[in-house]
Every structure is written in structure tokens, then in C-alpha cells.
């Protein structure tokens, strides 16, 4: 379990596979589901999920990132690792019980949630399944093989269930169950697999109190992240209703898919934590730089391409009922870049060096801005207004975090960024004129994605971009 032999490239590849499989489910199913269920039922499902997200957040207490950081430090010592995992798991189970009690009272006394009781009950299983999954342990050990395998199995199972049990608009409850299985079904088995690394039967003196202070810091950070990512849908649901949530959810889902794919190679928290504990600051900076180059390499063309082909993408995935989602998607496309950058600094760098407070400051300031902007834009523009608010909020969070992390980017070179911009610009011009050809939306989107990607990477290869050359060399090995 030592750092030797662990490959960042292999872990990045496995995380990309897991991310791809996790996104393949909605990519394949969403065109089908959005047409079968319609904007109103899609809105109900996403609104219910946004409510449960707050309780999952409380149950987890920010343990995911804290667990990765601290477990990575002791992963070479099975006894210390076992003690740590048991302590964290017990704390999580206690917080889960409190979360379920709080959820019961909220659903009982908040009358506006009465129409969502059944959906909320289904999604409430996410609280327990997320806690017992201990995925953070496998990330800390940089052992993503088993996690990826289990996740892929449940994605395939969920896909089969979808076409069997979701056939009419009234089947949105079935879809909610399948979403749960798809998201955290594999977590049921994760606890059993973890016995390879953790001795749960060993008698150790549990020290729960020592984790409370650092966990609370991570908890406040998680609160900020969850509220920041859910407040738009929650406020939109209360102010504009289920249909606007449905239209907005289509656009945000596509943006999240693109963001997840573009940032799937960012799995450096355990490596950064290990290097920082060993005082290897120069190595840390190199890891950060290489990860940033890779992120920008994928993010820039994704943003430009998504903006240009927003119309065919929306119509293919969701149909004519969601035509108003096109403008929402376009205004949200820049958030792919902002989220990618803040993910690198906030969710990896700051956590590795124990500067979680920077994340809290930046995101809480973003939340205040988000709420203010939502109150101003949503009543006037509905889902499009929520998109404007979200884009401006993500920019502010990203800007603050980059400002605070600037000393860790001292080894960056301007040359790769210029190469990415040139290749993206030429690719964008090609795709833009391709859209003027009168062909079906499916052909237009497919040709744009395939040819656009080919042109982009061909240009980078010709001008000998270092990031692309490294990817090709690793693939050859």
C-alpha cells in the first residue's frame, strides 16, 4: 500500500472509466427518460434529490475528503489504518441516525413537501448507502480497481432495470429507485471488500473526540459545497415550479456530465497529502501543474464545443419539450472551466495542505452571492436566471481560490495554454460552420464531436504539445 508502485496515470484512467460508466447511464437513458416522464416529473425527481442532498451532507460530515487525506498518511500501517477507519465509520453511523430523525421532522412539518414524500423516502436510502460505502478508503489507498469494477456492474444492472420498469410517465417512482441503485448500489459491497485492508475485529481504543474538530471544519466546507450546488434547484422549485426545474435540470445534467468527464483525471488528493506529509513540495507543484495542463486540455474544447452544439444536444437528449433549455445550457457552459479549476484547488490542494478554511471562505461568499442573484434573476427569467446566477457564482469561487493558491502554480508555463487556445479556436471555427450544413441533429452533433476532437488533438500533436505527447506515450506503454 506504499506510494511506490502506485500510478497516478493508472488511477486517472480508472477514475475516467468509472466516471464514464457513471455518466453512460444518464447519457443513454436521459433521452428515453425525459420523453417518458416529461419536464414536470423530471422536476419532481430533481427537486426531491436536492432536498435529500442536504441530509446526505450532514450524514457524511465532510468525512470523504478528511478520510482520504488522513488515511493516505497512515496507509502503510494496517493497525493505525484500521483504527482510523473504525472511528470514522462509527461517527458516520451516528450522524446518519441524526440525519434520518431530522428528515422525518422536516417531511412531517413542512407542508410544501407533502407531495414529494414518496420520492424523498426513496432517495433517503442514499444517506445510509453513502455512509457504508467507505469509498474514501479506496481512494486513500489509490486502489481504484475494485471500486471501478463494482461501479460498472451496478451501472449495467441499472440500465437493464430502467428499460424494464420505466415505460410510462407514472413510473417516475421506479426511476427514482433505479437512480439510487445506479448511484450507490455498489456501496453495499464496499464495506465487505474493505476487510482486505481493515481489521474490524481488532480491539483498539477508540478515540472519536480527536476527529470532531477537523471533521467539523470539513463539515462546514461540505455544507458550503452542497448548498452551493443545490440552492439553485431548490430556489427555482419554490419560486418557479416543477417545469422550470425540469428545464434547468436538463441543462445542468449535461454540464455536469461534461465537467465530470473533463476532470476525471483529477485524483491527486491522496498523492498530494502523502507528498505534503513528506515535505516534498517541489513534487507537489509538478503534480498540480501536470493535472492542471490535463484539465485545461480537455475543458477548453469541451466548453466551446458544448456552446456551439447546444441546440442539437438538447433536442437529441430531451426532445422539443425542452427547447427552452438551450439558452440555459449556453449560459452554463463556462462553469465547466470554473468548476474544474476550483476542484483542483479546493477539493485537492487546500485539503491536502490543511487549508480547508480557504474553501469555506470562498464557497460561503459564493453562496451569499448565489442567493442574492437567484432572488433577482429567477423571478424574471426562471431557469435562465438561475443559470446566470450559477455561472457568476462559480466564477467568483474559482477566482478567490486561484488567488489564494497562486504560490503553488510557480512552475507553470504559458506555452501549453497558448497551444490549447489555438487548437480550441480552430476546432470551434470548424464546428461553427459545420452547424450551417442542413443535416439531422443527431448527425450534426456526432460529426461535430468526432471531427472536432480529431482536429483538436491533431493540431496539438502536430505542434508537439507536451500533455498530449505524454498521454500518447502512456497509452503506448
QUIJOQUI-V593323 format. One record per residue. N is the residue number from 1. SS is DSSP state (H for helix, E for strand, - for the rest). OMEGA is omega as a letter, one per 40 degrees, with the letter a starting at -180 (NA if undefined). Layout:
N&SS&OMEGA  N&SS&OMEGA
This chain:
1&-&a  2&-&a  3&-&i  4&-&i  5&-&i  6&-&a  7&-&i  8&H&a  9&H&i  10&H&i  11&H&i  12&H&i  13&H&i  14&H&i  15&H&i  16&H&i  17&H&i  18&H&i  19&H&a  20&H&i  21&H&i  22&H&i  23&H&i  24&H&i  25&H&i  26&H&i  27&H&i  28&H&a  29&H&a  30&H&i  31&H&i  32&H&a  33&H&a  34&H&i  35&H&a  36&H&a  37&H&a  38&H&a  39&H&a  40&H&a  41&H&i  42&H&i  43&H&i  44&H&a  45&H&a  46&H&i  47&H&i  48&H&i  49&H&a  50&H&i  51&H&a  52&H&a  53&H&a  54&H&a  55&H&i  56&H&i  57&H&a  58&H&a  59&H&a  60&H&i  61&-&a  62&-&a  63&H&a  64&H&a  65&H&i  66&H&i  67&H&i  68&H&a  69&H&a  70&H&i  71&H&i  72&H&a  73&H&a  74&-&a  75&-&i  76&-&a  77&-&a  78&H&a  79&H&i  80&H&i  81&H&a  82&H&i  83&H&a  84&H&a  85&H&i  86&H&a  87&H&a  88&H&a  89&H&i  90&H&i  91&H&i  92&H&i  93&H&i  94&H&a  95&H&i  96&H&i  97&H&i  98&H&a  99&H&i  100&H&i  101&H&i  102&H&i  103&H&i  104&H&a  105&H&i  106&H&a  107&H&a  108&H&a  109&H&i  110&-&a  111&H&a  112&H&i  113&H&a  114&H&i  115&H&a  116&H&a  117&H&a  118&H&i  119&H&i  120&H&i  121&H&i  122&H&a  123&H&i  124&-&i  125&H&i  126&H&a  127&H&a  128&H&a  129&H&i  130&H&a  131&H&a  132&H&a  133&-&a  134&-&i  135&H&a  136&H&i  137&H&a  138&H&i  139&H&i  140&H&i  141&-&a  142&-&i  143&-&a  144&-&a  145&H&a  146&H&i  147&H&a  148&H&a  149&H&a  150&H&a  151&H&a  152&H&i  153&H&a  154&H&i  155&H&i  156&H&i  157&H&a  158&H&i  159&H&i  160&H&a  161&H&a  162&H&a  163&H&i  164&H&a  165&H&i  166&-&a  167&-&i  168&-&a  169&H&a  170&H&a  171&H&a  172&H&i  173&H&i  174&H&i  175&H&i  176&H&i  177&H&a  178&H&i  179&H&i  180&H&i  181&H&a  182&H&a  183&H&a  184&H&a  185&-&a  186&-&a  187&H&i  188&H&a  189&H&a  190&H&a  191&H&i  192&H&i  193&H&a  194&H&i  195&H&i  196&H&a  197&-&a  198&-&i  199&-&a  200&-&a  201&-&a  202&-&i  203&-&i  204&-&i  205&-&a  206&-&i  207&-&a  208&-&a  209&H&a  210&H&a  211&H&a  212&H&a  213&H&i  214&H&i  215&H&i  216&H&i  217&H&i  218&H&i  219&H&i  220&H&i  221&H&i  222&H&i  223&H&a  224&H&a  225&H&a  226&H&i  227&H&a  228&H&a  229&H&a  230&H&a  231&H&a  232&H&a  233&H&a  234&H&a  235&H&i  236&H&i  237&H&a  238&H&a  239&H&a  240&H&i  241&-&a  242&H&a  243&H&i  244&H&i  245&H&i  246&H&i  247&H&a  248&H&a  249&H&i  250&H&a  251&H&a  252&H&i  253&H&i  254&H&i  255&H&i  256&H&i  257&H&a  258&H&i  259&H&a  260&H&i  261&H&a  262&H&a  263&-&a  264&-&a  265&-&a  266&-&i  267&-&a  268&-&a  269&H&i  270&H&i  271&H&i  272&H&i  273&H&a  274&H&a  275&H&a  276&H&i  277&H&i  278&-&i  279&-&i  280&-&a  281&H&i  282&H&i  283&H&i  284&H&a  285&H&i  286&H&i  287&H&i  288&H&a  289&H&a  290&H&i  291&H&i  292&H&i  293&H&a  294&H&i  295&H&a  296&H&i  297&H&a  298&H&a  299&H&a  300&H&i  301&H&i  302&H&a  303&H&a  304&H&i  305&H&a  306&H&i  307&H&a  308&H&a  309&-&i  310&H&a  311&H&i  312&H&i  313&H&i  314&H&a  315&H&i  316&H&a  317&H&a  318&-&i  319&-&a  320&H&i  321&H&a  322&H&a  323&-&i  324&-&i  325&H&a  326&H&a  327&H&i  328&H&a  329&H&a  330&H&a  331&H&a  332&H&a  333&-&i  334&-&a  335&H&i  336&H&i  337&H&a  338&H&a  339&H&i  340&H&a  341&H&i  342&H&i  343&H&i  344&H&a  345&H&a  346&H&a  347&H&a  348&H&a  349&H&a  350&H&i  351&H&a  352&H&a  353&-&i  354&-&i  355&-&a  356&H&a  357&H&i  358&H&i  359&H&a  360&H&a  361&H&a  362&H&a  363&H&i  364&H&i  365&H&i  366&H&i  367&H&i  368&H&i  369&H&a  370&H&a  371&H&a  372&H&a  373&H&i  374&H&i  375&H&a  376&H&a  377&H&a  378&H&i  379&H&a  380&H&a  381&H&i  382&-&a  383&H&i  384&H&i  385&H&i  386&H&i  387&H&i  388&H&a  389&H&a  390&H&a  391&H&i  392&H&i  393&H&a  394&H&i  395&H&a  396&H&i  397&H&i  398&H&a  399&H&a  400&H&a  401&H&i  402&H&i  403&H&a  404&H&a  405&-&a  406&H&a  407&H&i  408&H&a  409&H&a  410&-&a  411&-&a  412&-&i  413&-&a  414&H&a  415&H&a  416&H&a  417&H&i  418&H&i  419&H&i  420&H&a  421&H&i  422&H&a  423&H&i  424&H&i  425&H&a  426&H&i  427&H&a  428&H&i  429&H&i  430&H&a  431&H&a  432&H&a  433&H&i  434&H&a  435&-&a  436&-&i  437&-&a  438&-&i  439&-&a  440&-&a  441&H&a  442&H&i  443&H&a  444&H&a  445&H&a  446&H&a  447&H&a  448&H&a  449&H&a  450&H&a  451&H&i  452&H&i  453&H&a  454&H&a  455&H&a  456&H&a  457&H&i  458&H&i  459&H&i  460&H&i  461&H&a  462&H&a  463&-&i  464&-&i  465&-&a  466&H&a  467&H&i  468&H&i  469&H&i  470&H&i  471&H&a  472&H&i  473&H&i  474&H&i  475&H&i  476&H&i  477&-&NA
